[in-house]
Amino acid sequence: MELKTLIVDTLRKEVVPAMGCTEPVAVALACAKARELLIFDELNEVNIYVSPNIYKNGMCVGIPNTGEVGLEIAAALGIVGGKSEKDLSILEGLSIQEIRSAKKLLEQEKVHIGMKDTLDKIYVEVYLKADSGTVEVVIRERHNQFVSIKIDGHEILDIYGEKAEEDRKEQTIYDHSIQDILLQIEELPYDQISFLLEGLHMNERVAWAALDQDMGMGVGSGLYQSIKSGILSDDLMNQAMMLTAAGADARMSGFSMPVMSSNGSGNNGLTTILPIAAYRNKFQVSEEKLVKALAMSHIVNGYIKYYIGRLSALCGCGVASSTGAAVAIAWLMGANPQQIDGVIKNMIANISGMICDGAKVGCALKLATAASTAIQSAILALGNKVVPARNGIVAETAEETIKNLGRLGQDGMGSTDRVILKIMNEMQAAL
């Protein structure tokens, strides 16, 4: 498959709408699939086992339309009213009665969540037992990738298994250099990637809703008020911080509007897209250049997450999505290939230490930091101010630097992830 086709196929697969945080969504999706495969009168119990990273990201995040947080209510919603064909938007459109029924199911203590001893970052296993039989469903590697389905212990036809193999083959896009990929994006016809504009409009609507209603921690609205009062200047960096933080304010508090995700994460989608929206709001950009910048941002985000993992002890928004946005903005400002390389080095030198301690309203602060660092790194690289090679984990090329970041996240921070989760569990237990 030629690189241009691979790029478009990857974008279509990785840039999709999501309603709510994608870790609870994955649990709801698996539960909905299990319920759909078994006709029953009486539900006995549902046992759900998830990877530590799914558990960490689902512990404190708001679930749309419920006023609650956590994986349990997401699982119950999937069982009661979820439709698996809605994919990552499974929590969208649930009725008030379905939400009440889900809460009642939790009161009956029929839904149990536990952690699976697995090295997989994304893993959800659902075992549903009813009067008429049992169903087992496993999601693995991607938030919406079913890899195993069994009814009464018998494995059934799994069309998703073939899809998973195709997905692994398509990841060869990350064997190409970033410059080769960006050059191919520059040559893509507008109509092949114009669908990416939907994500910009979708995420900008969510951000402005949060600015109007002061959601979550109110990081975005706090910055907005400071800009309006003159304490902060109305410049590109502050606009990027404001919009990106506002998107996280909405999404992490469980606001009932979908966002456009990137590489399996809604917050990644916000950070990949909204700094570019801020640039578009401040400077004249043609739609064709805008959509190519969005494509670059999404692809660079995916490139970095290919090495650090879809879920990690590192904050994906900080080290991956914001780097994608930084590259895109630098390109819009006329950066040459060497400067693009420098943007990535600057980002990783600066923000590589940002940890992920779960999805929650406080993520808005991290997204604000990530967005401002993206603008800073782009501006410095355009002035040829770049962190030199062999400066910490920064290598000779952007690709080698990303691989070093991957080693840090995958090999070096396994114990960090366990300690983060232990601290979070101890604080939850103390409530």
C-alpha positions as CSV (number, residue, x, y, z in Angstrom):
1,M,0.0,0.0,0.0
2,E,1.4,3.4,-1.0
3,L,2.2,5.9,1.8
4,K,-0.5,8.4,0.8
5,T,-3.2,5.7,1.0
6,L,-1.8,4.5,4.3
7,I,-2.0,8.0,5.7
8,V,-5.6,8.5,4.8
9,D,-6.6,5.1,6.0
10,T,-4.9,5.7,9.3
11,L,-6.6,9.1,9.8
12,R,-10.0,7.6,9.1
13,K,-9.4,4.9,11.6
14,E,-7.8,7.0,14.3
15,V,-9.8,10.2,14.1
16,V,-13.3,9.3,15.3
17,P,-15.9,10.9,17.6
18,A,-16.0,9.8,21.2
19,M,-18.6,10.5,23.9
20,G,-16.9,10.5,27.4
21,C,-13.5,9.4,28.4
22,T,-12.5,6.4,26.2
23,E,-11.4,4.1,29.1
24,P,-14.9,4.0,30.7
25,V,-16.3,3.9,27.1
26,A,-14.3,0.8,26.3
27,V,-15.8,-0.9,29.4
28,A,-19.3,0.2,28.4
29,L,-18.7,-1.1,24.9
30,A,-17.6,-4.5,26.0
31,C,-20.5,-4.8,28.4
32,A,-23.0,-3.8,25.7
33,K,-21.6,-6.4,23.3
34,A,-21.8,-9.1,26.0
35,R,-25.5,-8.2,26.7
36,E,-26.4,-8.2,23.0
37,L,-25.1,-11.7,22.5
38,L,-27.3,-13.3,25.2
39,I,-31.1,-13.3,25.6
40,F,-32.0,-13.6,29.3
41,D,-34.7,-12.9,31.8
42,E,-32.5,-12.6,34.9
43,L,-29.0,-11.1,35.1
44,N,-27.0,-12.9,37.8
45,E,-23.7,-11.0,37.7
46,V,-21.2,-9.2,35.6
47,N,-17.5,-9.5,36.4
48,I,-15.2,-7.1,34.6
49,Y,-11.4,-7.2,34.6
50,V,-9.4,-4.3,33.2
51,S,-5.7,-3.5,32.7
52,P,-4.1,-1.2,35.4
53,N,-4.0,1.7,32.8
54,I,-7.7,1.4,32.1
55,Y,-8.4,1.2,35.8
56,K,-6.3,4.3,36.5
57,N,-7.9,6.4,33.8
58,G,-11.4,5.3,34.7
59,M,-11.3,5.9,38.4
60,C,-12.0,9.6,38.7
61,V,-13.4,10.8,35.4
62,G,-16.9,12.0,34.9
63,I,-19.4,9.9,33.0
64,P,-21.8,11.9,30.8
65,N,-25.4,12.5,32.0
66,T,-24.9,10.7,35.3
67,G,-23.3,13.1,37.7
68,E,-21.0,10.2,38.7
69,V,-17.5,9.1,38.1
70,G,-15.8,5.7,37.5
71,L,-15.9,2.5,35.6
72,E,-18.8,0.9,37.4
73,I,-21.5,3.3,36.2
74,A,-20.1,3.1,32.7
75,A,-20.3,-0.7,32.8
76,A,-23.9,-0.5,34.0
77,L,-24.8,1.9,31.3
78,G,-23.4,-0.4,28.7
79,I,-25.4,-3.3,30.0
80,V,-28.7,-1.4,30.3
81,G,-28.7,0.8,27.3
82,G,-25.5,0.6,25.3
83,K,-25.5,-0.3,21.6
84,S,-22.2,-1.6,20.4
85,E,-22.7,-0.3,16.8
86,K,-22.3,3.2,18.2
87,D,-18.6,2.4,18.9
88,L,-16.8,5.0,21.0
89,S,-20.0,7.1,21.1
90,I,-21.8,4.4,23.0
91,L,-22.7,6.7,25.9
92,E,-24.5,9.2,23.6
93,G,-28.3,9.3,23.5
94,L,-29.0,7.2,26.6
95,S,-32.4,8.0,28.1
96,I,-33.1,9.1,31.7
97,Q,-34.8,5.8,32.4
98,E,-31.8,3.9,31.2
99,I,-29.5,5.9,33.4
100,R,-31.8,5.2,36.4
101,S,-31.8,1.5,35.5
102,A,-28.0,1.5,35.4
103,K,-27.8,3.1,38.9
104,K,-30.3,0.5,40.2
105,L,-28.2,-2.3,38.8
106,L,-25.2,-0.9,40.8
107,E,-27.4,-0.8,43.9
108,Q,-28.1,-4.5,43.4
109,E,-24.3,-5.2,43.5
110,K,-24.3,-7.3,40.3
111,V,-21.5,-5.4,38.6
112,H,-17.9,-6.0,39.8
113,I,-14.7,-4.4,38.6
114,G,-11.3,-5.8,39.2
115,M,-7.8,-5.3,37.8
116,K,-6.2,-7.9,35.5
117,D,-2.6,-8.9,36.0
118,T,-1.6,-8.0,32.4
119,L,1.1,-6.1,30.6
120,D,-1.4,-4.9,28.1
121,K,-2.2,-1.2,28.4
122,I,-5.7,-1.6,26.9
123,Y,-7.5,-4.7,28.1
124,V,-11.1,-5.1,29.1
125,E,-12.6,-8.6,29.9
126,V,-16.3,-9.0,30.6
127,Y,-17.9,-12.1,32.0
128,L,-21.7,-11.9,32.0
129,K,-23.6,-14.6,33.7
130,A,-27.4,-14.9,33.3
131,D,-30.2,-17.5,33.8
132,S,-29.8,-18.5,30.1
133,G,-26.0,-18.8,29.9
134,T,-22.7,-16.9,29.9
135,V,-20.9,-14.6,27.6
136,E,-17.2,-13.6,27.6
137,V,-16.0,-10.6,25.7
138,V,-12.4,-9.2,25.5
139,I,-11.3,-5.9,24.1
140,R,-7.5,-5.5,23.7
141,E,-4.9,-3.1,22.1
142,R,-7.5,-0.6,21.0
143,H,-10.4,0.8,22.9
144,N,-12.9,-0.6,20.3
145,Q,-11.1,-3.8,19.2
146,F,-12.8,-7.0,20.1
147,V,-10.4,-9.9,20.1
148,S,-12.3,-12.7,21.8
149,I,-16.0,-13.5,22.2
150,K,-17.3,-16.7,23.7
151,I,-20.9,-17.9,24.4
152,D,-21.3,-20.6,27.0
153,G,-17.5,-21.3,26.7
154,H,-17.7,-21.8,22.9
155,E,-15.7,-19.3,20.7
156,I,-17.9,-17.8,18.1
157,L,-17.0,-16.2,14.7
158,D,-14.9,-13.1,15.5
159,I,-14.7,-10.7,12.5
160,Y,-12.7,-8.3,14.7
161,G,-9.8,-10.8,14.8
162,E,-9.1,-10.3,11.1
163,K,-9.5,-6.5,11.6
164,A,-6.9,-6.6,14.4
165,E,-4.4,-8.3,12.1
166,E,-5.0,-5.7,9.4
167,D,-4.5,-3.0,12.0
168,R,-1.1,-4.4,12.9
169,K,-0.1,-4.4,9.3
170,E,-1.2,-0.8,8.8
171,Q,1.0,0.3,11.7
172,T,3.9,0.1,9.2
173,I,3.2,3.8,8.6
174,Y,5.4,4.4,11.6
175,D,8.4,2.7,9.8
176,H,8.6,5.8,7.6
177,S,10.4,9.0,8.5
178,I,8.3,11.9,9.8
179,Q,9.6,14.1,7.0
180,D,8.5,11.5,4.4
181,I,5.0,11.4,5.9
182,L,4.7,15.2,6.1
183,L,5.8,15.5,2.5
184,Q,3.1,13.1,1.4
185,I,0.5,14.9,3.5
186,E,1.4,18.2,1.7
187,E,0.6,16.5,-1.6
188,L,-2.7,14.9,-0.5
189,P,-5.8,16.2,-2.4
190,Y,-8.0,18.4,-0.1
191,D,-11.1,16.2,-0.6
192,Q,-9.4,13.1,0.7
193,I,-8.8,14.6,4.2
194,S,-11.4,17.4,4.4
195,F,-13.3,15.2,6.9
196,L,-10.8,16.3,9.5
197,L,-12.4,19.7,9.7
198,E,-15.4,18.1,11.4
199,G,-13.1,17.4,14.3
200,L,-12.0,21.0,14.5
201,H,-15.5,22.3,14.6
202,M,-16.7,19.6,17.1
203,N,-13.9,20.2,19.6
204,E,-14.1,23.9,19.3
205,R,-17.9,23.7,20.1
206,V,-17.1,21.7,23.2
207,A,-14.4,24.2,24.3
208,W,-16.7,27.2,23.9
209,A,-19.5,25.5,25.8
210,A,-17.1,25.0,28.7
211,L,-16.0,28.7,28.5
212,D,-19.6,29.8,28.6
213,Q,-20.7,27.4,31.5
214,D,-17.5,27.3,33.6
215,M,-17.2,23.5,33.7
216,G,-14.9,21.2,35.6
217,M,-12.1,23.1,37.4
218,G,-12.8,26.1,35.2
219,V,-9.2,26.3,33.9
220,G,-10.3,27.4,30.5
221,S,-12.8,29.9,31.8
222,G,-10.3,31.2,34.3
223,L,-7.9,32.0,31.5
224,Y,-10.7,33.4,29.4
225,Q,-11.7,35.9,32.1
226,S,-8.1,36.9,32.6
227,I,-7.7,37.6,28.9
228,K,-11.0,39.6,28.9
229,S,-9.8,41.6,31.9
230,G,-6.4,42.4,30.4
231,I,-4.4,40.4,32.9
232,L,-3.3,38.1,30.1
233,S,-2.7,39.2,26.5
234,D,-5.0,37.9,23.8
235,D,-2.2,36.2,21.9
236,L,-1.7,32.8,20.3
237,M,-0.2,31.0,23.3
238,N,-3.0,32.1,25.7
239,Q,-5.7,31.4,23.1
240,A,-4.3,27.9,22.7
241,M,-4.1,27.3,26.4
242,M,-7.6,28.6,26.9
243,L,-9.3,26.5,24.3
244,T,-7.5,23.3,25.0
245,A,-8.0,23.6,28.7
246,A,-11.7,24.4,28.2
247,G,-12.1,21.2,26.1
248,A,-10.7,19.2,29.0
249,D,-12.8,21.0,31.5
250,A,-15.9,19.9,29.7
251,R,-14.9,16.3,28.8
252,M,-13.4,15.4,32.2
253,S,-16.4,16.6,34.1
254,G,-18.7,14.4,31.9
255,F,-20.2,17.0,29.6
256,S,-22.7,15.3,27.2
257,M,-21.2,16.4,23.9
258,P,-18.9,14.3,21.8
259,V,-15.4,15.2,21.0
260,M,-13.2,14.1,18.1
261,S,-10.6,11.7,19.4
262,S,-7.1,11.0,18.1
263,N,-5.4,7.6,18.5
264,G,-8.1,6.4,20.9
265,S,-8.2,9.3,23.2
266,G,-10.6,12.3,23.4
267,N,-8.1,14.4,25.4
268,N,-5.5,13.6,22.7
269,G,-8.0,14.8,20.1
270,L,-8.5,18.1,22.0
271,T,-4.8,18.7,22.3
272,T,-4.1,17.6,18.8
273,I,-6.7,20.0,17.3
274,L,-7.4,23.0,19.5
275,P,-4.0,24.7,19.4
276,I,-4.4,24.7,15.6
277,A,-7.9,26.1,16.0
278,A,-6.4,28.9,18.1
279,Y,-3.9,29.6,15.3
280,R,-6.7,29.7,12.7
281,N,-8.5,32.2,14.9
282,K,-5.5,34.5,15.1
283,F,-4.1,34.2,11.6
284,Q,-5.4,33.8,8.1
285,V,-5.2,30.2,6.9
286,S,-6.8,28.6,3.9
287,E,-9.0,25.5,4.5
288,E,-6.6,23.4,2.4
289,K,-3.6,24.3,4.6
290,L,-5.7,24.0,7.7
291,V,-6.8,20.4,6.9
292,K,-3.2,19.4,6.1
293,A,-2.0,20.8,9.4
294,L,-4.7,18.8,11.2
295,A,-3.5,15.7,9.3
296,M,0.1,16.3,10.4
297,S,-0.9,16.8,14.0
298,H,-2.9,13.6,14.2
299,I,-0.2,11.5,12.4
300,V,2.6,12.8,14.7
301,N,0.5,12.1,17.7
302,G,0.0,8.6,16.5
303,Y,3.7,8.2,15.6
304,I,4.8,9.1,19.2
305,K,2.1,6.9,20.8
306,Y,3.2,4.0,18.7
307,Y,6.4,4.1,20.7
308,I,5.2,5.1,24.2
309,G,1.9,3.1,24.0
310,R,-1.7,4.1,23.7
311,L,-1.8,4.3,27.5
312,S,1.3,5.1,29.5
313,A,2.8,6.5,32.7
314,L,3.6,9.4,30.5
315,C,0.8,11.9,29.7
316,G,0.0,11.3,26.1
317,C,-1.5,14.8,25.7
318,G,1.8,16.3,27.0
319,V,4.3,14.3,25.0
320,A,2.4,13.2,21.9
321,S,-0.6,15.2,21.0
322,S,0.9,18.6,21.8
323,T,4.0,17.6,19.8
324,G,1.7,16.9,16.8
325,A,0.1,20.4,17.3
326,A,3.5,22.0,17.6
327,V,4.6,20.4,14.3
328,A,1.4,21.5,12.5
329,I,1.7,25.1,13.8
330,A,5.3,25.3,12.8
331,W,4.5,24.1,9.4
332,L,1.7,26.6,9.0
333,M,4.3,29.3,10.0
334,G,6.6,28.1,7.2
335,A,9.0,25.8,9.0
336,N,11.5,23.9,6.9
337,P,12.2,20.2,7.5
338,Q,15.2,20.9,9.8
339,Q,13.0,23.2,11.9
340,I,10.2,20.6,12.1
341,D,12.8,18.1,13.4
342,G,13.8,20.8,16.0
343,V,10.2,21.3,17.1
344,I,9.9,17.6,18.1
345,K,13.3,17.7,19.9
346,N,12.2,20.9,21.8
347,M,8.9,19.3,22.8
348,I,10.5,16.1,24.1
349,A,13.3,17.9,25.9
350,N,10.8,20.2,27.6
351,I,7.7,18.2,28.6
352,S,8.8,14.5,28.5
353,G,8.5,14.2,32.3
354,M,4.8,14.9,32.5
355,I,3.1,11.9,34.2
356,C,-0.3,10.5,33.7
357,D,-2.1,10.0,37.0
358,G,-5.5,9.1,35.5
359,A,-8.3,11.0,33.7
360,K,-9.9,13.7,35.8
361,V,-10.8,17.4,35.9
362,G,-7.2,18.3,36.8
363,C,-6.2,17.2,33.3
364,A,-7.2,20.6,32.1
365,L,-4.1,22.1,33.7
366,K,-1.9,19.6,31.9
367,L,-3.6,20.3,28.6
368,A,-3.1,24.0,29.1
369,T,0.6,23.4,29.8
370,A,0.9,21.1,26.8
371,A,-0.7,23.7,24.4
372,S,1.5,26.5,25.6
373,T,4.6,24.4,25.3
374,A,3.6,23.5,21.7
375,I,3.5,27.2,20.7
376,Q,6.8,27.9,22.5
377,S,8.6,24.9,20.9
378,A,7.4,25.9,17.4
379,I,8.4,29.6,17.8
380,L,11.9,28.6,19.1
381,A,12.5,26.1,16.3
382,L,11.5,28.7,13.7
383,G,14.2,30.9,15.1
384,N,16.6,27.9,14.9
385,K,16.7,27.6,18.7
386,V,16.8,23.8,19.1
387,V,18.0,21.5,21.9
388,P,21.2,19.9,20.7
389,A,21.7,16.2,20.2
390,R,22.9,14.1,23.2
391,N,21.3,16.7,25.5
392,G,19.5,14.3,27.9
393,I,17.3,11.9,25.8
394,V,17.4,14.1,22.7
395,A,19.2,12.3,19.8
396,E,20.5,13.3,16.4
397,T,17.0,13.0,14.7
398,A,13.4,13.4,15.8
399,E,12.7,9.7,15.1
400,E,15.6,8.6,17.4
401,T,14.5,11.1,20.0
402,I,10.9,9.6,19.9
403,K,12.3,6.1,20.2
404,N,14.2,7.2,23.3
405,L,11.0,8.7,24.7
406,G,9.4,5.3,24.0
407,R,12.1,3.5,26.0
408,L,11.5,5.9,28.9
409,G,7.8,5.3,28.9
410,Q,7.7,1.6,28.1
411,D,10.8,0.3,29.9
412,G,11.7,3.0,32.4
413,M,8.3,3.9,33.9
414,G,6.6,0.6,34.6
415,S,7.2,1.0,38.3
416,T,6.2,4.6,38.2
417,D,2.8,3.6,36.8
418,R,2.3,1.0,39.6
419,V,3.2,3.6,42.3
420,I,0.8,6.2,40.8
421,L,-2.0,3.6,40.8
422,K,-1.1,2.6,44.4
423,I,-1.3,6.2,45.6
424,M,-4.6,6.7,43.8
425,N,-6.1,3.5,45.3
426,E,-4.9,4.4,48.8
427,M,-6.6,7.8,48.5
428,Q,-9.8,6.3,47.2
429,A,-9.8,3.7,50.1
430,A,-9.5,6.5,52.6
431,L,-12.7,8.2,51.5
